[in-house]
Amino acid sequence: MKRINIQLSDELAGRLEELAQRKEMSVAEISRRSLETYLSRFPEKTATPSGLPTFNLGKPRRKDLKETIYQERATQIGR
C-alpha cells in the first residue's frame, strides 16, 4: 500500500470521523471505499473522442459559392 496525505476542511473531517465511529470502521477504510466508488463511476478516458465528429470537406471554391448565392437570390426574387 501507498501512503497519501490529504487535507480536509474541519467540517468534512468531522463528518468523516463521526461516520467512521458509527460504522465502526477506520477513516482510512471509508476513504478507500469512497475513492473506489468514485473512480468506478468515472473510468479512465477511452481512445474514442467524446466530442462531435469533424469532417475535412476541403476549401470552398469561390466561383461555386458565388454562383450558388446568385441562384438562390434569383429564385427568391422570381417567386
Secondary structure, DSSP 8 states (H G I E B T S, - for coil): ---------HHHHHHHHHHHHHHT--HHHHHHHHHHHHHHHS----SS--S----------HHHHHHHHHHHHHHHHH-
